[in-house]
């Protein structure tokens, strides 16, 4: 017998990036309807990361640590897209195209001049991808 699966649900994983410590950590997963807007889940995502509800955040998707062109593929979602587009892949008008097992990365919006060596999740992923240890 097939397990009970709601075909409208999408399981997403969430990581939080802290640019001050250049730290990326897994905080959990949650289920969404593929017809919902991602902004509906921002309060819960902030809570999972330990942020205050009024904290401005940026949301990235960890598509591939190394894309087809050999580069890191971690795009940032703008607020208009999150507010106006359905979450799920194969949903008419969905620009996010999220599906089961996709990973989102949440970080506090950097409103000041970057104090960190890696001020955004995209720059951090690129550093980790290109980082090589040299032993002499």
Secondary structure, DSSP 4 states (H G I P E B T S, - for coil): ------TTEEEEEEEEEETTTTEEEEEEEEEEETTSBGGGGHHHHHHHHT--TT--EEEEEE-BSS-TTSS-B-PEEPHHHHHHSBSBTTSTT-SS-B-TT-EEEEEE---SS--STT-SHHHHHHHHHH------
